[in-house]
Amino acid sequence: MEDRVRVVIAEDSVLLREGLTRLLTDRGHEVVAGVGDGEALVKTVAELADGGQLPDVVVADVRMPPTHTDEGVRAAVRLRAAHPGLGVLVLSQYVEEQYATELLAGSSHGVGYLLKDRVAEVREFVDAVVRVAEGGTALDPEVVAQLLGRSRKQDVLAGLTPREREVLGLMAEGRTNSAIAAQLVVSHGAVEKHVSNIFLKLGLSQSDGDHRRVLAVLTYLNS
């Protein structure tokens, strides 16, 4: 079982909200609140924080009432600004490039963006919630693919080999070196070598420490 995390769910569909709650509680996590719109999400988290009970992560739909456009992601951005230690995982029916980019533009820790179809893969979804709650990154492969596909400045990435691009794409999904090795059916050492080459080619020195993985992904997405 994963480390227990405290979650607030923001989803206007009661059926889906209850389903997400069940998925998480069945794996030992605690859903401390469920709301149906962005304003309620911001208010609920603020009240929990005032009471010294800030949740570990918020799971929010991108589109919620009243306009069903960007209320969810706007609330997520506000929450990240007000509570830097709060993990935010947003769910979307489709890839919303603008919203994904906006969410990633702030602090690089504790961010996730998944398509709702990914919820059906229960283990992956719950793992993503836990990873974001612990300060990691969880990006849907489709989100990564579209963000990378719209890249215009090729000069930053020109030095990467096709395999290095593939490894960086998997890094952007939040996968560890071991998970990347399993996905590509290569050795752990081979992945470490690719990752080191990526850091070198993107100009990320060892002084950047553990944040180099996130910096590499952001460099890639913003290129």
Secondary structure, DSSP 4 states (H G I P E B T S, - for coil): -PPP-EEEEE-S-HHHHHHHHHHHHTTT-EEEEEESSHHHHHHHHHHHHHTT---SEEEEESS-TTTTSSHHHHHHHHHHHH-TT-EEEEEESS--HHHHHHHHTS-SSSEEEEEGGGGGSHHHHHHHHHHHHTT-EEE-HHHHHHHHHT----TTTTT--HHHHHHHHHHHTT--HHHHHHHHT--HHHHHHHHHHHHHHTT--GGGGGGHHHHHHHHHHH-
